[in-house]
Amino acid sequence: MVLRVSSPHDGDGSARAIAAAFLANLGIAVAKFVAFGVTGAASMLAEGVHSIADTGNQGLLFLGGRRAQKPPTGQHPFGFGRERYFWSFVVAVVLFTAGSLFALLEGVEKLRHPHGLEAWPWAVGTLVVAFVLEAFSLRTAVRESRALKGDLPWSGFIRHAKVPELPVVLLEDTGALLGLAFALLGVGLAQITGNPRFDALGSIAIGVLLGFIAFVLAVEMKSLLIGEAAAPDMQARICSALEGSDGVRRVIHLRTEHLGPKADRRREPGVLVSAAQSAR
């Protein structure tokens, strides 16, 4: 017997988290590029490209959410819920190529050909403002995630969440805050010591950080794309519902697979169930 059941993640709050991240990153990107134009700091340019990549990534998450709501077709009878997983995987690719690789290349270039910083207060002021805006975005993502996280630690939530957008935004915002700290440290040390190579090292640290986050996201989204089983508590509820139905004595074996997080109560269920049962 095969049936589909609803995912428990209706109204998951991901849209609010994405919107907050999009607006914050867009404003931060503009400020960082202005500061780079004034100061010439490599870490500011790396952070500016990082924010542009994050802004584009939020757009990709919105696109995935919209495409996932398409009704089932004959070719795709279980709907398009996995579009959200696919576009979240694309986010990991963009974060690595447009964020990590650029920051690493820029840092290496400035190590080979260093030059002093100009108007460093611009860089520091921009980084402080960006830190405040990123903290606001992360606060929104944390608040929207708490209901789904339950008793799991944050690392467990990122690993096991079936709603892809919230782990993506959480990791991006956390990485952004750490990247800002690296940039501020690089600019500060370059100004204090008079050695601009510290600024280049800040850019390289940002690149390594973004590469790590992209790797974690890619691994988790790949797992969701391949197909993950429902959580144990959901499997227990499914067994209980099956065993309480007419013609079923007990469930011998149960296999489940998430088809995608459910975004609308009227649309596609989120879990595919295959059960072998004993008749009464």
C-alpha positions as protocol buffer text, in pm:
chain_id: "A"
residue {
  index: 1
  type: MET
  ca { x: 0 y: 0 z: 0 }
}
residue {
  index: 2
  type: VAL
  ca { x: 129 y: 346 z: -88 }
}
residue {
  index: 3
  type: LEU
  ca { x: -19 y: 670 z: 41 }
}
residue {
  index: 4
  type: ARG
  ca { x: 77 y: 1026 z: 103 }
}
residue {
  index: 5
  type: VAL
  ca { x: 45 y: 1220 z: 424 }
}
residue {
  index: 6
  type: SER
  ca { x: 85 y: 1584 z: 513 }
}
residue {
  index: 7
  type: SER
  ca { x: 410 y: 1726 z: 637 }
}
residue {
  index: 8
  type: PRO
  ca { x: 393 y: 1892 z: 980 }
}
residue {
  index: 9
  type: HIS
  ca { x: 569 y: 2205 z: 852 }
}
residue {
  index: 10
  type: ASP
  ca { x: 275 y: 2411 z: 729 }
}
residue {
  index: 11
  type: GLY
  ca { x: 335 y: 2782 z: 788 }
}
residue {
  index: 12
  type: ASP
  ca { x: 705 y: 2716 z: 848 }
}
residue {
  index: 13
  type: GLY
  ca { x: 800 y: 3086 z: 852 }
}
residue {
  index: 14
  type: SER
  ca { x: 1065 y: 3047 z: 583 }
}
residue {
  index: 15
  type: ALA
  ca { x: 920 y: 3327 z: 369 }
}
residue {
  index: 16
  type: ARG
  ca { x: 966 y: 3582 z: 647 }
}
residue {
  index: 17
  type: ALA
  ca { x: 1322 y: 3467 z: 711 }
}
residue {
  index: 18
  type: ILE
  ca { x: 1406 y: 3488 z: 339 }
}
residue {
  index: 19
  type: ALA
  ca { x: 1252 y: 3835 z: 304 }
}
residue {
  index: 20
  type: ALA
  ca { x: 1446 y: 3968 z: 604 }
}
residue {
  index: 21
  type: ALA
  ca { x: 1770 y: 3820 z: 468 }
}
residue {
  index: 22
  type: PHE
  ca { x: 1707 y: 3958 z: 118 }
}
residue {
  index: 23
  type: LEU
  ca { x: 1647 y: 4315 z: 234 }
}
residue {
  index: 24
  type: ALA
  ca { x: 1939 y: 4309 z: 477 }
}
residue {
  index: 25
  type: ASN
  ca { x: 2183 y: 4167 z: 223 }
}
residue {
  index: 26
  type: LEU
  ca { x: 2077 y: 4407 z: -51 }
}
residue {
  index: 27
  type: GLY
  ca { x: 2137 y: 4711 z: 170 }
}
residue {
  index: 28
  type: ILE
  ca { x: 2463 y: 4569 z: 302 }
}
residue {
  index: 29
  type: ALA
  ca { x: 2595 y: 4494 z: -48 }
}
residue {
  index: 30
  type: VAL
  ca { x: 2546 y: 4854 z: -160 }
}
residue {
  index: 31
  type: ALA
  ca { x: 2719 y: 4987 z: 152 }
}
residue {
  index: 32
  type: LYS
  ca { x: 3015 y: 4748 z: 114 }
}
residue {
  index: 33
  type: PHE
  ca { x: 3078 y: 4837 z: -249 }
}
residue {
  index: 34
  type: VAL
  ca { x: 3069 y: 5207 z: -164 }
}
residue {
  index: 35
  type: ALA
  ca { x: 3319 y: 5145 z: 116 }
}
residue {
  index: 36
  type: PHE
  ca { x: 3541 y: 4942 z: -119 }
}
residue {
  index: 37
  type: GLY
  ca { x: 3539 y: 5223 z: -373 }
}
residue {
  index: 38
  type: VAL
  ca { x: 3659 y: 5463 z: -104 }
}
residue {
  index: 39
  type: THR
  ca { x: 3909 y: 5238 z: 80 }
}
residue {
  index: 40
  type: GLY
  ca { x: 4025 y: 4982 z: -178 }
}
residue {
  index: 41
  type: ALA
  ca { x: 4017 y: 4712 z: 96 }
}
residue {
  index: 42
  type: ALA
  ca { x: 4027 y: 4355 z: -42 }
}
residue {
  index: 43
  type: SER
  ca { x: 3818 y: 4223 z: 245 }
}
residue {
  index: 44
  type: MET
  ca { x: 3551 y: 4487 z: 172 }
}
residue {
  index: 45
  type: LEU
  ca { x: 3534 y: 4375 z: -191 }
}
residue {
  index: 46
  type: ALA
  ca { x: 3515 y: 4009 z: -83 }
}
residue {
  index: 47
  type: GLU
  ca { x: 3236 y: 4093 z: 162 }
}
residue {
  index: 48
  type: GLY
  ca { x: 3054 y: 4296 z: -104 }
}
residue {
  index: 49
  type: VAL
  ca { x: 3055 y: 4001 z: -345 }
}
residue {
  index: 50
  type: HIS
  ca { x: 2949 y: 3776 z: -54 }
}
residue {
  index: 51
  type: SER
  ca { x: 2646 y: 3998 z: 11 }
}
residue {
  index: 52
  type: ILE
  ca { x: 2556 y: 4009 z: -360 }
}
residue {
  index: 53
  type: ALA
  ca { x: 2572 y: 3629 z: -370 }
}
residue {
  index: 54
  type: ASP
  ca { x: 2354 y: 3606 z: -59 }
}
residue {
  index: 55
  type: THR
  ca { x: 2100 y: 3848 z: -209 }
}
residue {
  index: 56
  type: GLY
  ca { x: 2080 y: 3641 z: -526 }
}
residue {
  index: 57
  type: ASN
  ca { x: 2049 y: 3327 z: -316 }
}
residue {
  index: 58
  type: GLN
  ca { x: 1740 y: 3463 z: -141 }
}
residue {
  index: 59
  type: GLY
  ca { x: 1589 y: 3523 z: -483 }
}
residue {
  index: 60
  type: LEU
  ca { x: 1662 y: 3160 z: -575 }
}
residue {
  index: 61
  type: LEU
  ca { x: 1490 y: 3043 z: -255 }
}
residue {
  index: 62
  type: PHE
  ca { x: 1182 y: 3251 z: -341 }
}
residue {
  index: 63
  type: LEU
  ca { x: 1187 y: 3100 z: -691 }
}
residue {
  index: 64
  type: GLY
  ca { x: 1205 y: 2748 z: -550 }
}
residue {
  index: 65
  type: GLY
  ca { x: 914 y: 2819 z: -316 }
}
residue {
  index: 66
  type: ARG
  ca { x: 695 y: 2941 z: -602 }
}
residue {
  index: 67
  type: ARG
  ca { x: 782 y: 2654 z: -835 }
}
residue {
  index: 68
  type: ALA
  ca { x: 718 y: 2400 z: -559 }
}
residue {
  index: 69
  type: GLN
  ca { x: 352 y: 2512 z: -546 }
}
residue {
  index: 70
  type: LYS
  ca { x: 276 y: 2401 z: -902 }
}
residue {
  index: 71
  type: PRO
  ca { x: 0 y: 2136 z: -915 }
}
residue {
  index: 72
  type: PRO
  ca { x: 88 y: 1773 z: -999 }
}
residue {
  index: 73
  type: THR
  ca { x: 105 y: 1666 z: -1363 }
}
residue {
  index: 74
  type: GLY
  ca { x: 98 y: 1332 z: -1538 }
}
residue {
  index: 75
  type: GLN
  ca { x: 476 y: 1341 z: -1563 }
}
residue {
  index: 76
  type: HIS
  ca { x: 516 y: 1452 z: -1200 }
}
residue {
  index: 77
  type: PRO
  ca { x: 222 y: 1291 z: -1016 }
}
residue {
  index: 78
  type: PHE
  ca { x: 361 y: 1371 z: -670 }
}
residue {
  index: 79
  type: GLY
  ca { x: 401 y: 1739 z: -742 }
}
residue {
  index: 80
  type: PHE
  ca { x: 706 y: 1967 z: -740 }
}
residue {
  index: 81
  type: GLY
  ca { x: 788 y: 1991 z: -370 }
}
residue {
  index: 82
  type: ARG
  ca { x: 1149 y: 1895 z: -432 }
}
residue {
  index: 83
  type: GLU
  ca { x: 1200 y: 2216 z: -630 }
}
residue {
  index: 84
  type: ARG
  ca { x: 1272 y: 2375 z: -293 }
}
residue {
  index: 85
  type: TYR
  ca { x: 1549 y: 2124 z: -231 }
}
residue {
  index: 86
  type: PHE
  ca { x: 1694 y: 2171 z: -579 }
}
residue {
  index: 87
  type: TRP
  ca { x: 1713 y: 2550 z: -562 }
}
residue {
  index: 88
  type: SER
  ca { x: 1862 y: 2530 z: -213 }
}
residue {
  index: 89
  type: PHE
  ca { x: 2134 y: 2309 z: -363 }
}
residue {
  index: 90
  type: VAL
  ca { x: 2190 y: 2573 z: -633 }
}
residue {
  index: 91
  type: VAL
  ca { x: 2237 y: 2825 z: -349 }
}
residue {
  index: 92
  type: ALA
  ca { x: 2527 y: 2615 z: -220 }
}
residue {
  index: 93
  type: VAL
  ca { x: 2685 y: 2616 z: -568 }
}
residue {
  index: 94
  type: VAL
  ca { x: 2646 y: 2993 z: -603 }
}
residue {
  index: 95
  type: LEU
  ca { x: 2785 y: 3052 z: -254 }
}
residue {
  index: 96
  type: PHE
  ca { x: 3097 y: 2853 z: -344 }
}
residue {
  index: 97
  type: THR
  ca { x: 3158 y: 2991 z: -694 }
}
residue {
  index: 98
  type: ALA
  ca { x: 3054 y: 3355 z: -650 }
}
residue {
  index: 99
  type: GLY
  ca { x: 3149 y: 3391 z: -285 }
}
residue {
  index: 100
  type: SER
  ca { x: 3425 y: 3155 z: -177 }
}
residue {
  index: 101
  type: LEU
  ca { x: 3635 y: 3137 z: -494 }
}
residue {
  index: 102
  type: PHE
  ca { x: 3619 y: 3512 z: -556 }
}
residue {
  index: 103
  type: ALA
  ca { x: 3725 y: 3594 z: -199 }
}
residue {
  index: 104
  type: LEU
  ca { x: 4014 y: 3346 z: -219 }
}
residue {
  index: 105
  type: LEU
  ca { x: 4137 y: 3480 z: -553 }
}
residue {
  index: 106
  type: GLU
  ca { x: 4107 y: 3841 z: -438 }
}
residue {
  index: 107
  type: GLY
  ca { x: 4295 y: 3763 z: -117 }
}
residue {
  index: 108
  type: VAL
  ca { x: 4579 y: 3587 z: -301 }
}
residue {
  index: 109
  type: GLU
  ca { x: 4605 y: 3873 z: -549 }
}
residue {
  index: 110
  type: LYS
  ca { x: 4633 y: 4130 z: -268 }
}
residue {
  index: 111
  type: LEU
  ca { x: 4894 y: 3915 z: -94 }
}
residue {
  index: 112
  type: ARG
  ca { x: 5105 y: 3923 z: -410 }
}
residue {
  index: 113
  type: HIS
  ca { x: 5044 y: 4292 z: -481 }
}
residue {
  index: 114
  type: PRO
  ca { x: 4957 y: 4462 z: -150 }
}
residue {
  index: 115
  type: HIS
  ca { x: 4859 y: 4828 z: -126 }
}
residue {
  index: 116
  type: GLY
  ca { x: 4769 y: 5046 z: 167 }
}
residue {
  index: 117
  type: LEU
  ca { x: 4414 y: 5124 z: 278 }
}
residue {
  index: 118
  type: GLU
  ca { x: 4257 y: 5463 z: 222 }
}
residue {
  index: 119
  type: ALA
  ca { x: 3989 y: 5621 z: 442 }
}
residue {
  index: 120
  type: TRP
  ca { x: 3980 y: 5319 z: 673 }
}
residue {
  index: 121
  type: PRO
  ca { x: 3703 y: 5469 z: 897 }
}
residue {
  index: 122
  type: TRP
  ca { x: 3466 y: 5413 z: 603 }
}
residue {
  index: 123
  type: ALA
  ca { x: 3543 y: 5044 z: 607 }
}
residue {
  index: 124
  type: VAL
  ca { x: 3503 y: 5012 z: 984 }
}
residue {
  index: 125
  type: GLY
  ca { x: 3177 y: 5207 z: 988 }
}
residue {
  index: 126
  type: THR
  ca { x: 3032 y: 5004 z: 702 }
}
residue {
  index: 127
  type: LEU
  ca { x: 3126 y: 4676 z: 869 }
}
residue {
  index: 128
  type: VAL
  ca { x: 2964 y: 4782 z: 1197 }
}
residue {
  index: 129
  type: VAL
  ca { x: 2640 y: 4881 z: 1020 }
}
residue {
  index: 130
  type: ALA
  ca { x: 2645 y: 4555 z: 823 }
}
residue {
  index: 131
  type: PHE
  ca { x: 2695 y: 4360 z: 1145 }
}
residue {
  index: 132
  type: VAL
  ca { x: 2380 y: 4517 z: 1293 }
}
residue {
  index: 133
  type: LEU
  ca { x: 2171 y: 4440 z: 983 }
}
residue {
  index: 134
  type: GLU
  ca { x: 2298 y: 4083 z: 959 }
}
residue {
  index: 135
  type: ALA
  ca { x: 2224 y: 4030 z: 1328 }
}
residue {
  index: 136
  type: PHE
  ca { x: 1864 y: 4145 z: 1262 }
}
residue {
  index: 137
  type: SER
  ca { x: 1834 y: 3897 z: 974 }
}
residue {
  index: 138
  type: LEU
  ca { x: 1976 y: 3613 z: 1185 }
}
residue {
  index: 139
  type: ARG
  ca { x: 1740 y: 3702 z: 1472 }
}
residue {
  index: 140
  type: THR
  ca { x: 1443 y: 3670 z: 1234 }
}
residue {
  index: 141
  type: ALA
  ca { x: 1564 y: 3332 z: 1104 }
}
residue {
  index: 142
  type: VAL
  ca { x: 1620 y: 3203 z: 1460 }
}
residue {
  index: 143
  type: ARG
  ca { x: 1274 y: 3316 z: 1570 }
}
residue {
  index: 144
  type: GLU
  ca { x: 1104 y: 3152 z: 1271 }
}
residue {
  index: 145
  type: SER
  ca { x: 1303 y: 2829 z: 1323 }
}
residue {
  index: 146
  type: ARG
  ca { x: 1230 y: 2774 z: 1691 }
}
residue {
  index: 147
  type: ALA
  ca { x: 887 y: 2617 z: 1640 }
}
residue {
  index: 148
  type: LEU
  ca { x: 1032 y: 2357 z: 1403 }
}
residue {
  index: 149
  type: LYS
  ca { x: 1354 y: 2302 z: 1595 }
}
residue {
  index: 150
  type: GLY
  ca { x: 1185 y: 2178 z: 1910 }
}
residue {
  index: 151
  type: ASP
  ca { x: 1435 y: 2018 z: 2147 }
}
residue {
  index: 152
  type: LEU
  ca { x: 1700 y: 1964 z: 1879 }
}
residue {
  index: 153
  type: PRO
  ca { x: 2029 y: 2150 z: 1906 }
}
residue {
  index: 154
  type: TRP
  ca { x: 2086 y: 2399 z: 1625 }
}
residue {
  index: 155
  type: SER
  ca { x: 2335 y: 2168 z: 1456 }
}
residue {
  index: 156
  type: GLY
  ca { x: 2077 y: 1887 z: 1469 }
}
residue {
  index: 157
  type: PHE
  ca { x: 1809 y: 2114 z: 1324 }
}
residue {
  index: 158
  type: ILE
  ca { x: 2032 y: 2206 z: 1029 }
}
residue {
  index: 159
  type: ARG
  ca { x: 2109 y: 1839 z: 967 }
}
residue {
  index: 160
  type: HIS
  ca { x: 1755 y: 1702 z: 999 }
}
residue {
  index: 161
  type: ALA
  ca { x: 1521 y: 1986 z: 897 }
}
residue {
  index: 162
  type: LYS
  ca { x: 1295 y: 1905 z: 602 }
}
residue {
  index: 163
  type: VAL
  ca { x: 1232 y: 2276 z: 534 }
}
residue {
  index: 164
  type: PRO
  ca { x: 1547 y: 2371 z: 339 }
}
residue {
  index: 165
  type: GLU
  ca { x: 1521 y: 2750 z: 342 }
}
residue {
  index: 166
  type: LEU
  ca { x: 1558 y: 2798 z: 716 }
}
residue {
  index: 167
  type: PRO
  ca { x: 1889 y: 2607 z: 750 }
}
residue {
  index: 168
  type: VAL
  ca { x: 2016 y: 2792 z: 441 }
}
residue {
  index: 169
  type: VAL
  ca { x: 1935 y: 3134 z: 586 }
}
residue {
  index: 170
  type: LEU
  ca { x: 2069 y: 3038 z: 929 }
}
residue {
  index: 171
  type: LEU
  ca { x: 2401 y: 2924 z: 783 }
}
residue {
  index: 172
  type: GLU
  ca { x: 2427 y: 3221 z: 548 }
}
residue {
  index: 173
  type: ASP
  ca { x: 2359 y: 3475 z: 822 }
}
residue {
  index: 174
  type: THR
  ca { x: 2595 y: 3304 z: 1066 }
}
residue {
  index: 175
  type: GLY
  ca { x: 2862 y: 3296 z: 795 }
}
residue {
  index: 176
  type: ALA
  ca { x: 2798 y: 3661 z: 716 }
}
residue {
  index: 177
  type: LEU
  ca { x: 2851 y: 3764 z: 1078 }
}
residue {
  index: 178
  type: LEU
  ca { x: 3174 y: 3562 z: 1099 }
}
residue {
  index: 179
  type: GLY
  ca { x: 3286 y: 3703 z: 765 }
}
residue {
  index: 180
  type: LEU
  ca { x: 3227 y: 4057 z: 889 }
}
residue {
  index: 181
  type: ALA
  ca { x: 3437 y: 3978 z: 1196 }
}
residue {
  index: 182
  type: PHE
  ca { x: 3719 y: 3850 z: 971 }
}
residue {
  index: 183
  type: ALA
  ca { x: 3696 y: 4161 z: 753 }
}
residue {
  index: 184
  type: LEU
  ca { x: 3699 y: 4393 z: 1055 }
}
residue {
  index: 185
  type: LEU
  ca { x: 3997 y: 4209 z: 1201 }
}
residue {
  index: 186
  type: GLY
  ca { x: 4185 y: 4225 z: 871 }
}
residue {
  index: 187
  type: VAL
  ca { x: 4119 y: 4595 z: 818 }
}
residue {
  index: 188
  type: GLY
  ca { x: 4199 y: 4675 z: 1181 }
}
residue {
  index: 189
  type: LEU
  ca { x: 4529 y: 4486 z: 1183 }
}
residue {
  index: 190
  type: ALA
  ca { x: 4628 y: 4634 z: 847 }
}
residue {
  index: 191
  type: GLN
  ca { x: 4571 y: 4986 z: 984 }
}
residue {
  index: 192
  type: ILE
  ca { x: 4739 y: 4923 z: 1322 }
}
residue {
  index: 193
  type: THR
  ca { x: 5048 y: 4748 z: 1185 }
}
residue {
  index: 194
  type: GLY
  ca { x: 5075 y: 4932 z: 854 }
}
residue {
  index: 195
  type: ASN
  ca { x: 5087 y: 4592 z: 677 }
}
residue {
  index: 196
  type: PRO
  ca { x: 4809 y: 4565 z: 414 }
}
residue {
  index: 197
  type: ARG
  ca { x: 4863 y: 4190 z: 387 }
}
residue {
  index: 198
  type: PHE
  ca { x: 4642 y: 4149 z: 695 }
}
residue {
  index: 199
  type: ASP
  ca { x: 4354 y: 4280 z: 483 }
}
residue {
  index: 200
  type: ALA
  ca { x: 4434 y: 4016 z: 220 }
}
residue {
  index: 201
  type: LEU
  ca { x: 4440 y: 3746 z: 488 }
}
residue {
  index: 202
  type: GLY
  ca { x: 4095 y: 3861 z: 599 }
}
residue {
  index: 203
  type: SER
  ca { x: 3968 y: 3806 z: 244 }
}
residue {
  index: 204
  type: ILE
  ca { x: 4122 y: 3457 z: 235 }
}
residue {
  index: 205
  type: ALA
  ca { x: 3961 y: 3371 z: 571 }
}
residue {
  index: 206
  type: ILE
  ca { x: 3624 y: 3481 z: 432 }
}
residue {
  index: 207
  type: GLY
  ca { x: 3675 y: 3258 z: 127 }
}
residue {
  index: 208
  type: VAL
  ca { x: 3759 y: 2954 z: 340 }
}
residue {
  index: 209
  type: LEU
  ca { x: 3454 y: 3018 z: 562 }
}
residue {
  index: 210
  type: LEU
  ca { x: 3217 y: 3048 z: 265 }
}
residue {
  index: 211
  type: GLY
  ca { x: 3361 y: 2733 z: 110 }
}
residue {
  index: 212
  type: PHE
  ca { x: 3294 y: 2539 z: 429 }
}
residue {
  index: 213
  type: ILE
  ca { x: 2934 y: 2666 z: 454 }
}
residue {
  index: 214
  type: ALA
  ca { x: 2874 y: 2586 z: 86 }
}
residue {
  index: 215
  type: PHE
  ca { x: 3003 y: 2231 z: 143 }
}
residue {
  index: 216
  type: VAL
  ca { x: 2774 y: 2176 z: 443 }
}
residue {
  index: 217
  type: LEU
  ca { x: 2472 y: 2307 z: 250 }
}
residue {
  index: 218
  type: ALA
  ca { x: 2552 y: 2095 z: -55 }
}
residue {
  index: 219
  type: VAL
  ca { x: 2578 y: 1777 z: 155 }
}
residue {
  index: 220
  type: GLU
  ca { x: 2249 y: 1841 z: 336 }
}
residue {
  index: 221
  type: MET
  ca { x: 2056 y: 1940 z: 23 }
}
residue {
  index: 222
  type: LYS
  ca { x: 2193 y: 1638 z: -166 }
}
residue {
  index: 223
  type: SER
  ca { x: 2056 y: 1414 z: 108 }
}
residue {
  index: 224
  type: LEU
  ca { x: 1711 y: 1575 z: 76 }
}
residue {
  index: 225
  type: LEU
  ca { x: 1718 y: 1549 z: -303 }
}
residue {
  index: 226
  type: ILE
  ca { x: 1805 y: 1179 z: -291 }
}
residue {
  index: 227
  type: GLY
  ca { x: 1524 y: 1126 z: -40 }
}
residue {
  index: 228
  type: GLU
  ca { x: 1513 y: 1114 z: 339 }
}
residue {
  index: 229
  type: ALA
  ca { x: 1280 y: 912 z: 560 }
}
residue {
  index: 230
  type: ALA
  ca { x: 1024 y: 1080 z: 783 }
}
residue {
  index: 231
  type: ALA
  ca { x: 1123 y: 1153 z: 1142 }
}
residue {
  index: 232
  type: PRO
  ca { x: 1060 y: 871 z: 1394 }
}
residue {
  index: 233
  type: ASP
  ca { x: 770 y: 1055 z: 1561 }
}
residue {
  index: 234
  type: MET
  ca { x: 596 y: 1100 z: 1225 }
}
residue {
  index: 235
  type: GLN
  ca { x: 650 y: 734 z: 1139 }
}
residue {
  index: 236
  type: ALA
  ca { x: 490 y: 638 z: 1471 }
}
residue {
  index: 237
  type: ARG
  ca { x: 185 y: 855 z: 1391 }
}
residue {
  index: 238
  type: ILE
  ca { x: 160 y: 701 z: 1044 }
}
residue {
  index: 239
  type: CYS
  ca { x: 168 y: 347 z: 1189 }
}
residue {
  index: 240
  type: SER
  ca { x: -97 y: 442 z: 1442 }
}
residue {
  index: 241
  type: ALA
  ca { x: -323 y: 582 z: 1169 }
}
residue {
  index: 242
  type: LEU
  ca { x: -278 y: 277 z: 948 }
}
residue {
  index: 243
  type: GLU
  ca { x: -341 y: 28 z: 1226 }
}
residue {
  index: 244
  type: GLY
  ca { x: -656 y: 213 z: 1323 }
}
residue {
  index: 245
  type: SER
  ca { x: -802 y: 186 z: 973 }
}
residue {
  index: 246
  type: ASP
  ca { x: -1041 y: -83 z: 846 }
}
residue {
  index: 247
  type: GLY
  ca { x: -880 y: -398 z: 711 }
}
residue {
  index: 248
  type: VAL
  ca { x: -542 y: -350 z: 879 }
}
residue {
  index: 249
  type: ARG
  ca { x: -436 y: -558 z: 1181 }
}
residue {
  index: 250
  type: ARG
  ca { x: -80 y: -430 z: 1213 }
}
residue {
  index: 251
  type: VAL
  ca { x: 195 y: -269 z: 1007 }
}
residue {
  index: 252
  type: ILE
  ca { x: 478 y: -513 z: 939 }
}
residue {
  index: 253
  type: HIS
  ca { x: 714 y: -279 z: 756 }
}
residue {
  index: 254
  type: LEU
  ca { x: 702 y: 93 z: 688 }
}
residue {
  index: 255
  type: ARG
  ca { x: 905 y: 298 z: 443 }
}
residue {
  index: 256
  type: THR
  ca { x: 867 y: 674 z: 412 }
}
residue {
  index: 257
  type: GLU
  ca { x: 1022 y: 943 z: 198 }
}
residue {
  index: 258
  type: HIS
  ca { x: 982 y: 1319 z: 206 }
}
residue {
  index: 259
  type: LEU
  ca { x: 872 y: 1450 z: -132 }
}
residue {
  index: 260
  type: GLY
  ca { x: 919 y: 1809 z: -18 }
}
residue {
  index: 261
  type: PRO
  ca { x: 803 y: 2046 z: 255 }
}
residue {
  index: 262
  type: LYS
  ca { x: 437 y: 2134 z: 226 }
}
residue {
  index: 263
  type: ALA
  ca { x: 378 y: 2504 z: 173 }
}
residue {
  index: 264
  type: ASP
  ca { x: 0 y: 2505 z: 132 }
}
residue {
  index: 265
  type: ARG
  ca { x: -261 y: 2293 z: 312 }
}
residue {
  index: 266
  type: ARG
  ca { x: -458 y: 2258 z: -8 }
}
residue {
  index: 267
  type: ARG
  ca { x: -168 y: 2128 z: -213 }
}
residue {
  index: 268
  type: GLU
  ca { x: 65 y: 1833 z: -220 }
}
residue {
  index: 269
  type: PRO
  ca { x: 132 y: 1625 z: 88 }
}
residue {
  index: 270
  type: GLY
  ca { x: 492 y: 1608 z: 195 }
}
residue {
  index: 271
  type: VAL
  ca { x: 560 y: 1241 z: 268 }
}
residue {
  index: 272
  type: LEU
  ca { x: 533 y: 927 z: 60 }
}
residue {
  index: 273
  type: VAL
  ca { x: 455 y: 612 z: 258 }
}
residue {
  index: 274
  type: SER
  ca { x: 496 y: 252 z: 154 }
}
residue {
  index: 275
  type: ALA
  ca { x: 361 y: 3 z: 408 }
}
residue {
  index: 276
  type: ALA
  ca { x: 327 y: -371 z: 424 }
}
residue {
  index: 277
  type: GLN
  ca { x: 42 y: -468 z: 651 }
}
residue {
  index: 278
  type: SER
  ca { x: -131 y: -775 z: 782 }
}
residue {
  index: 279
  type: ALA
  ca { x: -501 y: -798 z: 699 }
}
residue {
  index: 280
  type: ARG
  ca { x: -754 y: -858 z: 976 }
}
